Amino acid sequence: MALKSTVYKASLQVSDMDRQYYAEHPLTIARHPSETSERMMVRLLAFALHADPRLSFGRGLSTDDEAALWLRDYDGSIALWIEVGLPDERILRKACSRAERVVLLAYGGRALEPWWQASEQALKRLDKLGILAISSEDSAAMCDLASRSMQLQASIQDGTVWLSGGDRMVEIHPRRIK
């Protein structure tokens, strides 16, 4: 018998001074049984960084043809495809062929630098692709905010994200590597 996803609810208030975007988003996040808290929180960070009323979560780890998050235009075309983790170059190339813009939030601790060194030449050819690296310290700190019901605030200014929930706050410094 297959395990079912765990449902997380989040109320995310976004104050993005870089984009002049201010809104509250009630989110339902399905966490696949094999997904870590770290990956789920990086997906939530990706939502905060690209918040838009049309941005939605994909069906998850078990679906190769969908992004972790994506923003569809009104005509159904994919305006923004967001991946998280350290995906294979083939997945990112496919995303670039289907979407106007692709963003990867790369995280993975010590595996991040070797992955980037091995993939850099191939990924630099993908003009539609942007990559933000999340340090292992930042991604681990976000896990402290994870709970089945979350009230979170994301403040974004000059590329720095302050993510807070309850009495905890995490400062995140995404680093653009492409």
Secondary structure, 3 states (H helix, E strand, C coil): CCCCCEEEEEEEEEEECCCCEEEEEEEEEEECCCCCHHHHHHHHHHHHHCCCCCEEECCCCCCCCCCCEEEECCCCCEEEEEEECCCCHHHHHHHHHHEEEEEEEECCHHHHHHHHHHHHHHHHCCCCEEEEECCHHHHHHHHCCCCCEEEEEEEEECCEEEEEECCEEEEECCEECC
